[in-house]
Amino acid sequence: MRRQLLPALLAFVALTVLCGIVYPLVVTGISQVAFPSRADGSLVKRDGVVVGSRLIGQSFTSPRYFHPRPSAAGDGYDATSSSASNLGPSNAVLLKDVRERIAAYRTANGLAPGSSVPVEAVTSSGSGLDPHISEADARIQAARVARARSLPVAKVLELVDENTDGRSLGVFGEPGVNVLELNLALDGAR
């Protein structure tokens, strides 16, 4: 038994060091050299201070800012508690929440009762941390933001266009607007 135990223990230690220490350090080193911004979490800085990540949504509630989609992660946009609501499409709680969100969205954006509301404006994403909204959602919110900031709607729509990400590889998914980057662009607009 000793003849089998020693090689097994050495293999365990060797693989632990190789797979648990060496490999992660090599991959981290390569990613830091090849993709430094992405390797550090795609952090967004303003005046040298980290204000968020391009990959994780944040809560914005002021009328002066574009609002992200709702979050079911923890108490909202909690990156340590990423999750969906896990409520099915016929769940009474989800249906009630969505109806309330639709009413609040219409009120906040000055829409008529019965007007169409983008689905991502009233439902949370699978992670609860989606940093993007649709172009349609951003265009609806533009009038509210322009009024709150005393800016021409055309200027706000120009910023929406500048901060719209295209489809992945040109064909996958839909164009989206990163809410954090758009709101930072608004803060810099004159």
N, C-alpha and C positions, 0 to 999 in steps of 0.2 A: 504494500500500500504506500509506503514511503517513496518508492520509485515513481509512482503516479502522482502523488501529492506535490512534490517539489516542482516538477515540470509544469503542472497545472497552475501552481501559485506563481511561478515565474512568468508564464504566459499571461495570467491575469494582471500582474503588475505591469508587464511590458505593454499590453493592449490598453490598460488604463492610462498609462503615461502617453502612449502614442495617440489614442483616440480622444482622450479627455484633456490633454494639455498641448501636445505638439500640433496636432491637426487644427484645433481652434485658433491657436496663435498664428499659424501659417495663413489660414484663411482670413483672419482679421487683418494681418499685415498686408496681404495682397489687396484686400478690399480698401484699406486705408490709402494705399498707393494708387489703385486704379479708380476708385469711386469715393473720394473722401467725404463729400457731402452726404451721399446716400448711406455710407457706412456709419456716419454719426447720427442717423435718424432724420435726414432731410430737414434739419432745424432751420427755422426762419429767424433772422436777426434784424433788429431795428436799432440803429445807433450802437451796435456792438452788444446789444442785450437780446438774449433768446426770448422771443415772444410766442413761440409755438413750433409746431412741426407741419410741414406741407402734407403729411400723411395722416394726421389725426385732427378730427374736427374739434371745434371749441364752441362754447355757448356765446352768442351775441344776441342781446335782447333789446338794445337801444334802437329807436327808430332811425338813428343816424347810420346804422350799420345793416348790411345784408344779414339775414338770419339763415342759419344752417338748417338742415333737416333735423327733426326730433331725434333724441338719443335715448336708448333704453339701457345704456351702459352705466351701471351703478346709479348714482344720483344725477347722471347726465354727463356725458363726455368724460367718463372716468376710464382712462387707459388701462388701469389695473383691473378693471371689471368689465372688459369688453364682452358684450353679448347682445343678442336680440331679445325681444320681449317674449318670444316663444308662444305668443297667442295666435291661434289659428284664425283664418279669415271669417269664420262665423262666430267667433268668441264675442260675447256681449260686452265685455270690458274693452276690447279692441275697437269694436264698432262705436261705442260711446266716446272713447278717446279720439277717434278719427273725426267723428261728427263735431266734437268740441274744437278740435284743431282746425277743421275747415271753417267753422264760424269765426274763430279768432284770426285766421289768415285773411279771410275776406274783410273783416273789420280793420285789421292793421294796415291792409293795402288798399283800402277804399274800393273794394269790389262789390258789385251788386249781388244781392241774394240770388242763389242759383247759378252764379257764374262758375266757370271751370277753374279748378285748382290743381296744380301739378301734384301728382301722387306722392313724390318724395318730400313735398312740403308738409305732409300730414302723416307720414309713416316713417318709422325708424329703419335704418339699414340693418343688415345681418350682424354687423360688428357693433353698431351703435356709435361708431366713430367716423363715419364717412365725412371727409372734408369738402366734398363737392356737392353742388346743387346743379340742376339742369339750367341750360341757357334760358328756357322759358320761365322758370322760377325767378331767375335773376332779372329778367326783363320786366316781370310783373312787379317785383320789389323796387325797381329803379325809380319809379315815380315817388314812392314814399321816402326813399333815401334822399332824392333830389330836394323834395320839400323840406325835410328835416335839416338839410345842410345848406339850403338856399343856393343850390347849384342848378344850372340848366339840366333838364332831363337828358339832353343830347350828350352832355359831358359825362354823365353817369353811365349812359349806354356805351359810350366810347371806352370807358374803363372796363365795363363788362366784356366788351369785344376783346380788349387787350389781355384780359385775364381768363379767357376761355381756352381750355385745353382741348385739343382735337381728339379724335378717336385713336385708340392704341393701334400702332402700326398702320394708321390710316384707314382701317376697316373694322376694328373691333370696338364694341360699345358705342356709347353716345358721347358727344362733346359735353364737357362739364366745366363749371366755374368753381375754382378753389376759393372758398369764402374768406379764409384768413388773408390770402394774398390780395383779393379784391378789396377787403376792408382796409388793409394797409395802404393800398394804392389810393383809396378814398382819403385817408388821413393825409397823404402827401399831395392831394389835388388842391389846386388854387383856383 
